[in-house]
Amino acid sequence: MLGAFSSEWIKIRRRSMLLWGLGGGLFFALLATVFTIERAVRYPELGFRGHGVRVTFARLEMPDGLVHGVVDVSGLIGIVALCLFAGAFASEYSQGTMRNLLVREPRRAHLLCGKFLALAVFIGLAVLLEIIVSGAVAFALAPGRGITTSAWTSGTGLSDLAQATLHVYLACIGYGVLGAAIGVALRSPGVAIGTAVAYILPAEAIIVGVIWSDGNHWLPGQLLNALAHGGNSDSSYHHALLMLAVYVVVIAGATLRLFAVRDA
Amino acid sequence: MPASVVTSALSKRFGPRLAVDAVDIELPAGVISGFVGPNGAGKTTTIQLLLGLCRPTSGTAEVLGQPITNPAAYLDRVGALIEAPSFYPTLSGRRNLEVLTRLGRIDSRRVADVLEIVELSDRADDFVRSYSLGMKQRLGVAAALLPNPELCILDEPTNGLDPAGIREMRGVMRGLADRGITVFVSSHLLAEIEAICDHLVMIDRGRIVFQGGVEGLIAAQQADIVAIPEHPADARALADLCLAAGKPARVEGAEVHVQAPEEWAPELNRRAMAAGITLRGLAVARASLEQAFFAITEGDD
């Protein structure tokens, strides 16, 4: 597995991977941070004027205000991870490189797990970078708007920061498991990414909105969103974590089985 | 020398189509074995079975003494180029090989060695997307050589190469055999196989139709005697003379091709002379591998 992990890092260091993997999430994180701070309002009653809901200064001045913007767009950061994993697995088939890999590492479970772990570490670094850079930008912009940042560096603030980072990362791993499964199953990057995004964005929304309103407690995309936010009005953090653990075990098991028995 | 590959009734079915049909192969070690057959005959599927890339529907096989159900037991001693050479286009040739050395726990110093063998050292740090097809094929051979293999399986290594590239690839394969590596090379280009192989496996519609020495196969085919009369106008009369002696003959331009054993050539010369036909050429034309292949497969129908 170590060989597969180490080998995958050569591919991760490609410019295209760095651009999409690091740049994609960073773009959304920065955009959310800048918009959240620049559009924040001092008084709650102003929050509903104009277009969209604006966050208040008081909300941003809380200990977890530093990562408010990043957590808000954690779904989009997760979709970047989903596409990255789906593309990384499916492109090995479409490029014909999977056969080369299987000749050098015929233990298929080792190959799959090593590759997944390398991508998981990469996504971890990407989430860290997003938190650090967006945090730095938040610190730079907040004083100019008159937002007090002292709570951000308090003990509670740092703890909230660590927890938010962990939640966003765990959600990204969940998206990654889904992406890897779809990539292995469909074997074409375009089809895999298209299917994955179509499921997470419109399909689940339609299911929850039209067919099954209780789906927001049980569907993976809804649960991943709850996990990234540390729990929300639909699902508590622990419910989301438990349900997603079950999903991960089932999806990862099925993917491993499919990868092991199917002709390359 | 023990066989490198032994298969017994090896079969692979894709839905209703039997791609490989009860194949029995025995490849001698240390020689270049050709694997020939038309497109779609089952060559690539057989190779994929030997490499553990797909599972047999029935039958068994051993590669380097290990069953193909446990490819981890032998693939570290096998190099392979499967169909078109496939690499990461935005990695250099060197980095592509490093992906494989890390994955297979192969000494990274092998990368420079194999690049030298296939004469790609000077372009090793360029992106693969800038390589010509011939260079990609050579990189594919380099990848196959990484584990310092005992057995090298090359699937259509000259596909898409120009004549110079084909010649280079032959040189590379000869070099491998000279170093004691067993080479199993598939191709649908029979002349190419004839030029480099000592041993041959022929497959047609999923079934093995011949295996053995190339020389033996060709020698077993009926040779033609080619007679060239001094005056082209005598060709027809010479052909009739052969037909009268019970030897099938046909006129091809100024030549008369006679289906008869080599020993009949002096008799042909005497009969031509008696009929007042002077020959300016008399030779024996051996069957080519292509003719042998069609003789076998058409006979099989």
Chai-1 contact restraints between the chains, C-beta under 6 A:
chainA,res_idxA,chainB,res_idxB,connection_type,confidence,min_distance_angstrom,max_distance_angstrom,comment,restraint_id
A,G3,B,R102,contact,1.0,0.0,6.0,A-B,restraint_1
A,G3,B,L103,contact,1.0,0.0,6.0,A-B,restraint_2
A,G3,B,R105,contact,1.0,0.0,6.0,A-B,restraint_3
A,A4,B,L103,contact,1.0,0.0,6.0,A-B,restraint_4
A,S6,B,R102,contact,1.0,0.0,6.0,A-B,restraint_5
A,S7,B,V99,contact,1.0,0.0,6.0,A-B,restraint_6
A,S7,B,R102,contact,1.0,0.0,6.0,A-B,restraint_7
A,S7,B,L103,contact,1.0,0.0,6.0,A-B,restraint_8
A,I10,B,R95,contact,1.0,0.0,6.0,A-B,restraint_9
A,I10,B,E98,contact,1.0,0.0,6.0,A-B,restraint_10
A,I10,B,V99,contact,1.0,0.0,6.0,A-B,restraint_11
A,R14,B,T90,contact,1.0,0.0,6.0,A-B,restraint_12
A,Q95,B,S86,contact,1.0,0.0,6.0,A-B,restraint_13
A,G96,B,S86,contact,1.0,0.0,6.0,A-B,restraint_14
A,T97,B,S86,contact,1.0,0.0,6.0,A-B,restraint_15
A,R99,B,L53,contact,1.0,0.0,6.0,A-B,restraint_16
A,R99,B,I82,contact,1.0,0.0,6.0,A-B,restraint_17
A,L102,B,L53,contact,1.0,0.0,6.0,A-B,restraint_18
A,V103,B,L51,contact,1.0,0.0,6.0,A-B,restraint_19
A,V103,B,L75,contact,1.0,0.0,6.0,A-B,restraint_20
A,V103,B,A80,contact,1.0,0.0,6.0,A-B,restraint_21
A,R104,B,L100,contact,1.0,0.0,6.0,A-B,restraint_22
A,R104,B,L103,contact,1.0,0.0,6.0,A-B,restraint_23
A,R104,B,G104,contact,1.0,0.0,6.0,A-B,restraint_24
A,E105,B,L103,contact,1.0,0.0,6.0,A-B,restraint_25
A,P106,B,G52,contact,1.0,0.0,6.0,A-B,restraint_26
A,P106,B,P71,contact,1.0,0.0,6.0,A-B,restraint_27
A,P106,B,A72,contact,1.0,0.0,6.0,A-B,restraint_28
A,P106,B,L75,contact,1.0,0.0,6.0,A-B,restraint_29
A,R107,B,A72,contact,1.0,0.0,6.0,A-B,restraint_30
A,D263,B,C54,contact,1.0,0.0,6.0,A-B,restraint_31
A,A264,B,L53,contact,1.0,0.0,6.0,A-B,restraint_32
